[in-house]
């Protein structure tokens, strides 16, 4: 199996490369913007036709949620146009297109977990452009998987876990939002999930049920608030002696921590579909926090 990975230096991209680089049965081409600017259609078409991947995994995105409120054109270029060009190129050679999306396509007002068929209503430029990317991929390539995920963290890049560990070394107390809920998701679990989905579909030798293409939710359990997530991080960090002591954590309301982009109050994703179709369980984010030395 030949796999093209875009956004290879991001959180999920880095985990994908780590998992696949020593697999003798898989040939990978891992690119970031320097090697392939996905916003340039001609460059994308040329690269894909030259490499001839069986699977394209798009892990590239403009994920700076607050900056996106001003960088609207750039957000559309990376989150909509790039995925569209990759999907078109995939369709031209019969490749499987796998695209990562987000909980931000929802407005966060639902009382229960979001399923794949729920009404989308993004409240930020990031969410709007990611939804546009979903639609562009679906229209350009029938053989597609769109994986929505949330609250991603890993040893790579910038994320909530790293920020909390840094702040805990600077301050005795922290105010953390306690009225936004979601499922923290380890990027390594996302990468493993994408690989398994790709293998199941390609191993089926074109006999994969076409009704199973489309959107899937994958995130972590149990669902928690940002405040509860932080408390778990600090507890694990003190146990692992990453921190000498845990800071005091004070729960605050969203309005006490204003941001340019509106966050969904409810980011909890229902992962039953991916478990049923691909036998993939939800991410165990608590287990992923057992090696915090890799995050500092």
Helices and strands as residue ranges (DSSP letters): E 2-6, H 11-20, E 27-31, H 41-51, E 55-58, G 67-69, H 72-76, I 77-81, H 82-93, E 96-102, G 103-105, H 125-140, E 144-149, E 152-153, H 160-170, E 173-177, E 181-182, E 185-186, H 187-203, G 210-212, E 214-217, E 220-221, E 224-225, H 226-239, E 248-252, G 254-256, H 272-278, E 283-284, H 285-288, G 289-295
